[in-house]
Amino acid sequence: MRALRASARLNDDPGRTLPVVVNELAERFGDAPALIGETESFTFRALAARMNQVSRWALDDGVGAGDIVALMMQNRPEYFAIWLGIVQIGGVVALLNINLTGRSLAHCAGVAKPSRVIVADRYAEVWREAAARLEEPPRCFTHGGAGSIDDDWSARDGAPLAEFQPPVLSDRALLIYTSGTTGLPKAAHVSHHRIMSWSVWFAALADTGPGDRMYDCLPMYHSVGGVVAIGAVLVNGGSVVIRERFSAREFWGDVVRHGCTMAQYIGELCRYLLSAPQDPNECAHRLRIVCGNGLRADVWPKFQQRFAIPRVLEFYAATEGTFSLYNVEGQVGAIGRVPSFMRARSPVALIRVDPATRQPIRGPDGFCVRCAVNETGEAIGRLGDDATARFEGYTNEADSEMKMLRDVFRAGDAYARTGDLMRCDARGFFAFVDRLGDTFRWKGENVAALEVASTLTSCRGVVDAAVYGVEVPGLEGRAGMALLATEGPLDLDAVAEALKALPPYARPLFLRHGAAIDVTATFKHQKQGLIEDGFDPARISDPLFAFDAAAGAFVPLDAALHARIVAGQIRL
């Protein structure tokens, strides 16, 4: 109810954007700490001043309403101040992933079409190489080092701007990219309304206040680390500790040293902390709540108990999504629940899909089929006129159209697809199952890669597992395969024993043993290359194993065994 009241007030003033709020906070909280970084820190007054200095530079350089400025910089307080300053005067900031290079980085710049780019000096060479691939490279301003753009900003007036045309909540503010785990990233439009909605909604759910301090080590070019974790605390006068990147070794020391009361997580971060050696600071903290998404049911209770975490606020949301879910009750393994008093108006629905074609299954009447209780299906969000139910889309109209689903339950209705598989129990709690593309079909059954990976990582010594389906000539569907990263030797007998807990069709038939698994900055597995490699020893240098049903064990997969499998001489 607190969150509903807070978000409802957004409609009272369409001009009250986050930069407006930051100027108000500077007046109210003055020299109280706002952003605490590794190289600089800002009080509320200093944050507003830096924002206003950047705004004056943008105006003098000719940045107009709707003009796009790309930003490529590591996590630091200045990052937040820069994009605030540009969006304050109506500009739009494209938040570039600092881990991208070459073709991928050029693609992200190309879909945004910025007129200017601000690049931290450490990424200058990477940017130059990518910019050479663009037909019309944007003007580049370097931040840090000789001739830095921040020297220009520091010389400008930091007082609130007097005469300019401010944006309104419905205007676009940011371009935030999808992670691109299976293809090139897409740039999602993010309005000022969405930024404010995220901020006040999470502030209300977590009940943030001036005494709170958030620990944020997630990438600031993503919506959670760069907007939600910061905005939700600042709007109520709290402060945020910004770390350049996540470090399991330094996490608890940072949290204790800075007196953090909150921490933002993604599920894999919690698992990494749980697998790390004991830290003398891990229970000496002041955390009252951790907020995030993707905390698996097998990790949740162990994480909460070992580190003495009073409350976990798990949620589900997407940068471009039209709905969100929140687990305010702390139900282990759930991503949220729609309260009974909101169920009739809830925009979320689960529908049956064909995992092979990834298309909705429609009934005899031509409409989509709703999932039954505890049945897995794709989550979709109903579109509406309200700003919170609006699909703001991508820069590419074709990508936006692919997300749309029309004539879903009645003629003329429209929903946005999430690509996420979920199930909902009798009490209304939703559980995340997998990404639609990560689920594959084998032996006529649907296999959820995430559930298989959870079983594999329960094996002693297995620190990470990427599960995917591979094609086997002459057979329908995809056979399960897993890349396992371990500490020490791989115990094949232990893996085979653990997999007995799964239905036979869900057990991987092939294993690949590697030193590490490539992940995105938010710890999502990069699977496309693994899928393309298949189970072919000629393409893979890592040790490979195949399950021998007769022996009930995994055996080395060499060229001869591979040839027999491909020729259909071995029954899988």
N, C-alpha and C positions, 0 to 999 in steps of 0.2 A: 504494500500500500504506500509505503514511503517512496518507493521508486516511481510508482504510477503518478503520485502527486507531483514529484519533481519534474517528470517528463511532460506532464500536462501544462506546467507553467511556461514551457518553451514557446507555446503559441501566443503568450501574452505580448511578446515584443519580438517581431521578426528581425530586428536589427541587432539583437543581443548575441553576438558571436563570441567565440572564445577570446579573441584579442580584446574585445570590449571588457570581458570579464577580467582578463589579466590586468588591464589598467585600473579596474575597480579594486582588485586584490592588492595592487601596489599602494593604493590610498589607505586601505583597511589594515594591511599587515606590514607595510613598510619594510623594515630591515630584518624581518623574520626570514629564516632560510626557506628558499623555494626549491632550487635544484642544486644538488651537491654532486660534483663530478670528480674525476681523477685529476684533471688539469685545471678546472675552473669551477667556481660555484656562483650562483646568483641568489640574492635576496629577492623578494617579490618586487621591490623597487627597482633593483638592477635588471631583473628579467624584463619588466615593462620598458625600461629605458633602452635596453638593447633591441627589443622588438621595434620600438619607435624609431631608433636609428636606422635599422634595416628598411623600415617603411619609407623613410625619407630618401634613402639611397634609391630604392625601387622607383619611387615617383620621379626623382630627378633623372633616372636612366630611361624613363619612358615606359615602364611596366604599367600596362593598363588593365582594366577589368577583363578577366578571362585569359590574359597572357600567361603562358606556361614557363616556369623556371624550374629546371631540374636541380636536384641537390644530391650530391654524392659525398658523404661524410660519415665518419665513425660515430658511435654513440658518445655524446657529450652534451652538457647543457646548452651550448651554443647552437646545436642542431635544432633544438626545439624553438629557440628564440628566432632563428633565421626564418623558418617556415611560417611562424606566427607573424613576423614582420611583413612578409610578402603577401600572405592571404589577408592581412588587415586592410590592404588597399585594393583588394579585389583580384590579386594575382592568384595563380594556381601553381602549386608546387608538386612536381613529380619526384617521389622518393625512390632514388635508385639504390638497388642492392649492391653493397660494396664488395660482395663476393663474386660478382659477375665480371667477365672479361670478354674481349673480342666480339664475336658474333652475337652472343647473348646480350651483352651490354649495349651494343649498337642497336639490336632489336628493340630493347626497352626504350632507348632514346628515340628511335624511329617512330614507335607507336604513339609516343607522347608529343612529338614535334615541338620541343621547347625552343624558345627564342634565345634563352640564356641558360647557362649551367654554372653552378657553384661547386667546385671540386676541392676537397681537402688536398693539400700538397702531396701527401703520401700516395694519393691515387692519381696524380696528374699524368704520369706516364701511361697508366692503364687506360685513362680516359682518352689520351691522344691517339692511342692505337685503335680504340673503338671508334672515335670520331672520324678517323680516316676512312671508315667504311660507310659513312653517311653522305648522302648527296648534298645536303645543306647543313653542315655542322653548326650548332648554336654558338653564340659568343661565349667564351669561357672566362670565368673569374676564379682565381685560385685563392683558397683560404689557408693561411699559414705560410711561413717563409717570406722571402723578399717580395715586395710588391703585393702583399696580401690585401684582399678586399676588406678584411676586418680593420685595417688601418684607416680606410676611408670611413667605415661605419663609426669608429671610435671618435672621429673628429666632428660628428654630427650631433645635433640636439636630441636629447632623449626624452623630452617632454611629450605629452600626448599631442597628437596631430590636431590641428584646428580645422582647416578647410580641405576636405577631400570627400569623394563619394564612397562611403563604406559599403561593403557587400551586405546582403541579407542572408538569412538562414538557408533559403532555397538555392543560393548560388553555390557553384562548385568551388571547393577549396584545395583538395588534394587529389593526386593520382597515386594509388597504392597498388602494387603489383601482386598478383598471385604468385605462389612459390615456384611454379613451373617444374614440379617433380616429374612429369611425364611429357613435357613439351615446353615450348617457349612461354614465358610469363605473359599474362594479360594485364592491362592497366585498368583498374576499376575506379570509376568516378566516386568521390567522397565529398558530399556537400557539407557546408557549415552546420546544417541541422544535424547531420549524422554525427559530426564531431561532438556537438553539444549534447546530443542524446546519449551517446556512449558515456560521456563524462559524468553527467548528472545521474544517469541510471545506475552506473556502477558505484558512484559516490553514495547513493542512497542505499543500495543493497549491502555495501560493506560498512555503512554508517561512518564514513570518514569524518575527521575533524582536525582542528589545528594541532592537536597533540600527536597525530599520526605521521609516520615516516615510512614510505614505501621503498623497498629494494627492487630495482629494475635492472636486470642484466639481459633482457631480450632485445632483439634488433629494433632500432627505432625507425627503420624503414617499413616496418609492419604495423598494423593497426593496434595490436595489443601492447607491444613494447613502446611504441612511439606516440600513441594517443591515449588509450584507455588507462594504462598504468600511471600515466602522468596526470592527465586531465582529471581523473576521478579523485585524486588526492588534492591537487592544487585548488580546485573550485571551492573546497571547504577549508582552505588555509593550511593544509598539511604540506609536507616536503617530500621530495623524491631523491633517493640516492641512485645515480646513474652510473653503471659500470660499463666499460667498453664491451666486454663480452663475458659470458658465463664461465666460471672456473669452479669446479667441484672442490678443489683444494682451498680456495680462498673464500668461498661462499659464506660459511658460518662466521669466519673472522670478520668479514665485512659487516654482516648483519648485526653482530654484537658490538663492534666498534662504533657503528653509527647509531646504535639504539633504535633499529628499525622495528616497527610494530606490525608491518605488513610486508608481504613479498608476492611478486607476480611469478607464476610458473607456467610452463607447458609440461605435459606429462612426462616426456623423456628426461627433462631436467630433474624431476623428482626421482626417477629411476637411477640416473647417474649418481645422485647424492646418496641414494640408498646402497649402491654398490661400492661407494668409496670407503676407505678406512675410517675408523672412528676418529672424530675431531673433538678436542676438549671443549670447543665452543658450541657444539651442536645442540646442547640443551641449556645453554647459558643465555639464551636470547630473550627478547621481550615481545616476540611475535604473538599477536592475538588472532591473526587470520592470514591465510594464504589464498590467493585468488588465481584461477587459471582454467585451463581446459586440457583435456586429454589424459587425465590421471586414471590409469587403468585400475580395475577392481582388485587385481592381485597385488598392486603396489600400494594402493591407498592406505589400508590399515597399518601396514608395516611402516610406511613413511610417517604417518601421523603419530604412531606410538613411539618409534625410535627417537624422533626429533621433538616430541612433546608439543605438537601443534594443536592449539585449542580448537580451531575451526578451519574447515576447508570449504571454500566457496567455488564449486565447479560450475562452469557454464558452457554453453555452446553458442557460437556466433560465427559469422563470416563477414569479411570486409564488405562484400557486395550483397550479403544476404538480406532477406526481407522479414526475418523473424529471429528470435533468440530464445534460449531456454536457460533457466537458472535453478541450480540445486541448492536452495536456501535451507533445506532440512538436513543436508549433510548425508544423504542416503548414499552409501558406498556403491560405486559403480554406475551411478546415474548422472546424466548430464543436465537434468532438470525435470520440472513437472509444470504443467499448466494448471494453475489453481482452479478449483471447481467453479468459482464465480466468474472466471474468464473463459471457460471451456467453450461455451456457445459462440464466442467471438474470436476464438483462437485461430490464427492464420496458418498453423502448421497441420500437415496431414502426412500420413505414410501410405504409399501406394506400391502395389506389386510391380516389379520390373523383371525383364529378362536379362540375366547377367551376361549372356553371350552378346546380345545386340545392344544392351544398356538402354533399351526403350521400354516405356510403360506398357503393361499388359492391360488391354481394354476388354470390357465385357461385351456381350451381345448387343447392348444398347449403344456401344461406341464410346462409352465413358470409362475413365480409369477405375480400377478396382482398389478399394480401400483394404488395408491390411487388417487382419484380425488381431486380437490381443496376443502379444508375444510373438507375432509374425514379423519377420524382417522385411523391410521395404525401404524405398527411397523417401527421404524427407523432402517435402515441397512446401513453399510458403505462398499463401494467397496474396495477390496484389490488390491494393486498395488506394483510395485517394489520400489517406492519411500519410504524412511524411515518413512515418516509421515503417509503413508497409509498401513503400515505393521502391522499385528496382531501378537503381541509378545507372546500372549497366557499365559497359567497358568503352574504351575509345574506339574499338572496332565493332561496328554495328552487327556484323555477321556473328561475332562471338556473343554479343548480347542476345541475339535472336535464338541462338542455340540453347540458351538458358531458359527460354520461355516455353511454357506448356499451356496450351489453350484447350477449351472445351473439356475440362478435366472431370468435373462432376455434374455439370449442367452446361447447356449451350451458352457460349459467350463469356464464361469465367476464365480467369488466367492465373497461373501460379508460376513461380520461379523455381527451377530445379536446383538442388544443392549438390547432387552427386554423392551424397552421404547416405549410407545405409544405417537404419536405426530400428529398434523395436520398442514397443511401449507395453508396460505390464498393466495388470488390472487396476492398480492404484494410480495410474497415469504417469508413472516415472518412465522417462525415455532413457535408453542406453544406446551409446554409439557402438555400431558393429564394425563398420569398415567404410573405406571409400569404395564407390561403385566400381571403379577401375581396378581396385585391388582384390575384388571378389571374383573368383573364377569357378567354372563348373567342371566337375569331374565325377564320373560314374553316375551321371544324372542328378547330382546333388550340388548345392552351392557351398563353396568353401570360403570362409571369411579369413583372410590372411592375418588380420590382427589377432584373432583368437588363437590361431596356430602359433603365431610368434610368441604370444603370452605363455603358452605351454613350453615352448623351446627355451625361453629365457629363465624358466624355473629350474632348468638343469644346472647342476653345479659346474661352474667354470664358463658357462655361456653368458657373455656380457651383452650381446646384441644379436638379433635375428631378423633378417629380411625375408619374407615369405612371398612367393609369387607363383604363377602358373606358367608352364612351358608346354609347347606343342610337341606331341609325339606322333610321327608319321603314321597314318592309318587309323588313328584313334580319335574319337570324339572328345571335345573339351580340352582341358589343359591339366597336365599332371602337376602335383605340388612339388615345389623345390624350395630350398631354404639356403641362404647364405648365412653361415654362423661365424661370429667373431668370438673368440674365447681368450681366457687367461690361461695359458698353458696348453697342453695337449687336448684334443677333442676326444671325449669319452663317448664313443659310438654306442656302446651298450647302454649307457645311461640315457642317451637320446632316444634310442629305440624303446626303452622301458617307459620313458615319460610320454611318448607318443601314443601308448596304449590307452591313455585317458581320452583320446579323441576318437570319433567314429572312423572306421577304416578308410572311408573316402577322403577324409580330411588330413590323413597322415602324409607328409611329404615323401615322395619316392626317391628324390635326389637331394643330396646335400653338397654344399660347396663350403670349404673351410678357408676363410680369409682372415687377414690380420685386423681389418676394420671394414666398416660399411660406409660408403659415401652418403652424406646427408646434406640437407639444405641447412640454412642458418637457424631454422626452427626445428631441427633434428628430424625432419621427414626423410625417409629412405629414398634414395635415387634408384629406382628399380628398372627404368627403361633399358639401360645397357645390360643389366642382368638378364632381363627377359630375352633380349636379342641374342645373348650368348647361348641361351638354352642350357643343355647338359652335354655339350660337345667338348670333349677333351682337347680337340684340335684348336679351339678358340679360347680355352681357359687354362691358365697356368696354375691356379689354385688346386689343391687336392680335391678330388671329386669322389662321391660315393653313391651307390645305388642300393635300394632296399631289395634284399633277396628274400622273397616270401617263404621259400622252402626252409631256409635257415633261420628265418625270423630275425635277421640282422642286416646291418649295412656292410657292404663290401666295396673295395676300391673299384672305381669306374674308369677303365682304361679304354683305349681305342677299340679293342676286340669286343668288349662287352657292349660298348656304345653301338657298334655295327650290328650286333645281334638284336639289340632293342629296336633299332631303326628298321631292321628287316622283319620285325614282328616275330622273331624266333623265341622271344621271352614274353610271357604273358604278364602284363602289369595290372 
